[in-house]
Amino acid sequence: MGRIHVGWLAAIAGVAVALAGLLAGSPDAAAAPDGSTFTIVVKASPHAVYETRETIPDGDWRGAWDIALASAAAAPPLVYTDTYVEVKHGQAVSLYRMREDGVLIEEGSGRAISLPASTRWQWRGAANRLHERHYGELLGWDIARERVPLKSSFTVVDLETGLSFRVQRRAGRHHADVQPLTRQDTAVMKRIYGGAWSWKRRAILVMAEGRPIAASMHGMPHGGDGIPGNGFSGHFCIHFLGSATHRSSHADLAHQLMVYKAAGRLNEFVRSLPPDKQAEAFLESLRQQDEALLGAVLRGAAPETFAKFRGWLDKVEAVRPAPTKSKTSFDDAVYAEWKAKATVYLRNAKPKSETFRFVFVRETAGSPWVMAEIDG
């Protein structure tokens, strides 16, 4: 057992609640057995099959791990991250979620594992390099359309399953209208959507001329057909940064959320949204049944709030928000309330009209908004 120096704690903990958790408990070394390996894993959501990983030899981080301090009490919950660390010894594997400051949160116990600052930034640097390999480039539609010109063929990679298929861009002025090239490509796309076509958005990588491009697709055949024999009746749409739908000159928020997810910048994008758009993003997380998006939106809410709505994801079939007409300025406020109505369709239940009340807070007028409460 060892004492913790208060100044060192302040350097490694990002928030006051985390400090309290470390000081209240009796810290102990987070020792790993000899022969352990340390693997950093980047994936867009907790259950994504598609991932990028790098294993570090025992000797590189073993010394730092042996002097790491583990809090006796659970740290504040980390409901959203795309970076994990696996510590493996033999067949035993311990999993940790990595915070933005490099502190690790142990799955299950919630303990915070605090390594020396130099090691944490080394780990963050390794994680950032993996992010570069894992995600796509955030390109505006005006540039992306030149990388995928009309009649060009390219590969689409689903960021959750890792499945890929080939498509051809057939049309599209404000986004790309594409079709699978062959029946085999159509079969892979339908497999990605669980065997049934859907309007749900999915984060994807478009593999075209150099670095992958961050994008979003839906999975519903519609409109004109142009490739005979591919087993796909119509086309589907791929959106990029700033793309608009057929019926509007404005970007579709659900698609844009998935584009940022495919770029590894979902958390950053959600933080930039005003309260009304964060409320809309919350409803989209339910409609898209997307746990990563739900976690990014509820990063400041109570753990039981996340648990409640995480339970909804397995039961929601559709969410239809009611139109919102009022325009509110949040420029100088540090506290805001917002209400949104929606019809929620749950499996094996009648549609239910829900009114959600959101409470948002922020430290200063220039700080990001945080969704602190939801009643609904």
Phi, psi and omega in degrees: 000144181221161177274153179252128176283130187298321180297320178294322177299316182298330181285329185261346181255137185271338185223159184296326181295321178295321177300315181298321180295322180288320184286329184287328184272177175256100188292150180222163178291141178265060188291143175246146181295160174302146179083010180287151172240151182239123183235125173269133183235131174243127176208150190289337179211163186303328186252013180295136175280324179286119182211162175235130186222156177216126180261133182259133179302151183313311189295335186291318186241358183301315182298317179295321180295322183293336178256005177294152180250132179251129178290144178285331181259158178294142177279168173306139186298142176249094187276342179227126168201159173239013183233129184228159173233128174256129173249116187241134173223112187064233178267353182274132180231127173254137184246138181228143172268136181263126175282170180295336179268006178089352176290141182258139178248119184288129177296140179092292183281330183078007180294144175269129178253114185252112176269166175305147186305319182298322179289320180300318180287332173295317178295319178296322178297318177296320179296320179296323178294322176295323177302317180300322180283328189277320189259174181262166179281137181273096183247134175295155183302326181297331178267319182299324182295335176283333178280338178233069183293166179305139180074000177282152177247144180205171182258138175251131177243125177281128188284349178265306185273336186081358178289148182226154177207163184260143179222167172233136175280121184256331184194196176110120179265317183258353175198181183263123171267119187229165177221145173299146185285320187226172175299324178296320177295319177299319181296320178294316180299318180293326176296321178302323181268021174072021176090003180220132180296147187207151174277358182300141179276146177224141176285131183222164170249132175259116184267098184211119172049077177097220184296145175301148180254135177288131184207178180220143176228160164249174186234047182235114175297135178200165175070206188289152180247147183212350180242098182293144175084005180269359177071019182233113185270089181121206177228172170229171190248140172242127180251148176238183179303122178083002177295153178241163178279174179300320190267358186218155175266006182255152178291144178275122185299318181300316177296318182294324176300318180288327176298314179294326176297318180291342177265357183075024184231030181298313182300317180299317182293315180299318179299332183280349186278144173288169184307315183296323179284328174294323176297319177296321178296324176300312179298324177294325179298325177287315183295321180274354182053052187245107183293323180296316178296317177302315179296321179294321180288322184263026184299335182254002182274168180293151181304322181293333177293314177298316181299319180300308185280337172298325177294334179290329190301326181282349185247343185285130173258327178197154174225125181241099180293144174283147179301141177248121185260328187288142177246122182240138176267130179248014191305312187256002185274156173239000177219135180211144172243146181214140177243142178220134178257145179204150171264123183252126179254109178258149181300134177060034179212158177287149176304141184231132176277123182241139171247116181262131176249123183249142173242128181240145176222161172203159186288314179224172181296342179259359182275160177292147175283144177236130176282108186268328183216151171221129171248126181169000000 
